[in-house]
Amino acid sequence: MNHELIKNDIDLTPSLEKAIRHKIDKIETRLKRYHPDTAHLEIRLGHHAKRKTYECMVRLKAFKDSLHSKKSAPELRVAVDRSFDAIMKELDHYRVKINKSLQSNT
């Protein structure tokens, strides 16, 4: 799976980089039975100075579809966690849907 991290001038701590890498690995594990070139993960981080919030947008382009989540929070780590939790939940629902459709075709 290809992935891209767009930081938009945000300095990441080593612990946050490690956490993001761990979350990417979890998504790769869920997609391991599919061809690696079928998925592209884009992680976009942002900061709104006026609102004093951080934003994390995760987009997973897989199997001709695009799954995405966008969450904001006062802390960057919380926004990243919420966004990845949402995309994982969406991915699990999508995998069940795909597998059911494959089973019904046989």
Helices and strands as residue ranges (DSSP letters): E 2-6, H 14-30, G 36-38, E 39-48, E 53-62, E 65-73, H 76-104
